Amino acid sequence: MKNFIIIVLVALSLGIQAQGTITGKVFDSKTGEPAEYATVAVLNVSDSSVVTGTLTEPNGSFSVKVANGRYLVRVSYIGYK
């Protein structure tokens, strides 16, 4: 079974629409290699519905704009469990 590590940094900006950004990097926990093009889904805490999502860059980084609030982040990658 392959494992990966997610490093998530939340940067909140104070704007009229009260939006924030979830940023992070996804790495393979055994090799330390970035997880290229992994799927990142941002889920609603109350019902786990998908709010938005993106793919990681070749270096494993991602960034998603969201309204301020609490979210779950789910990362999936072909071949990983």
C-alpha positions in Angstrom: 0.0 0.0 0.0 1.3 3.4 -1.0 0.9 6.4 1.3 1.2 10.1 0.7 1.6 13.1 2.8 -0.4 16.3 2.4 0.9 19.6 3.6 -1.9 22.1 3.7 -1.5 25.8 4.5 -4.6 28.0 4.8 -4.2 31.6 3.8 -7.3 33.7 4.5 -7.7 37.0 2.9 -10.1 39.6 4.2 -12.1 40.9 1.3 -15.6 42.0 0.5 -16.6 38.4 -0.4 -14.6 37.0 2.5 -12.7 34.5 0.4 -9.7 32.4 1.4 -7.3 30.1 -0.3 -6.3 26.6 0.6 -2.8 25.8 -0.6 -0.5 22.9 0.0 1.8 20.2 -1.4 1.2 16.4 -1.8 4.2 14.1 -1.4 4.7 10.3 -1.5 5.5 9.4 2.2 8.0 6.7 1.3 10.0 8.3 -1.5 9.4 12.0 -0.8 8.6 12.6 -4.5 5.8 15.0 -5.3 2.4 13.6 -6.3 2.0 15.0 -9.8 -1.6 15.7 -11.0 -3.3 14.2 -7.9 -6.9 15.2 -7.5 -7.7 17.6 -4.6 -11.3 17.8 -3.6 -12.6 20.4 -1.1 -15.6 19.0 0.7 -18.4 20.6 2.8 -17.9 19.6 6.5 -21.6 19.1 7.2 -22.5 16.6 4.3 -19.2 15.9 2.5 -20.5 17.3 -0.7 -17.9 18.6 -3.1 -17.5 22.4 -3.0 -14.6 22.7 -5.5 -11.4 20.9 -6.5 -8.2 21.0 -8.6 -5.2 19.0 -9.7 -1.8 19.3 -8.2 1.0 20.8 -10.3 4.1 18.7 -11.3 5.8 19.8 -8.1 2.8 18.5 -6.0 1.5 22.0 -5.1 -2.1 23.1 -5.3 -4.2 26.2 -4.6 -7.9 26.5 -4.3 -10.0 29.6 -3.6 -12.9 29.1 -1.2 -15.3 31.2 0.8 -14.2 31.5 4.5 -15.3 28.5 6.5 -14.4 24.9 7.5 -13.7 22.3 4.9 -12.4 18.8 4.5 -9.7 18.2 1.9 -9.6 14.8 0.1 -6.7 13.9 -2.1 -6.8 10.9 -4.5 -4.2 9.6 -6.8 -4.3 6.6 -9.2 -2.4 3.7 -7.6 -2.6 5.0 -4.0 -4.9 3.7 -1.3 
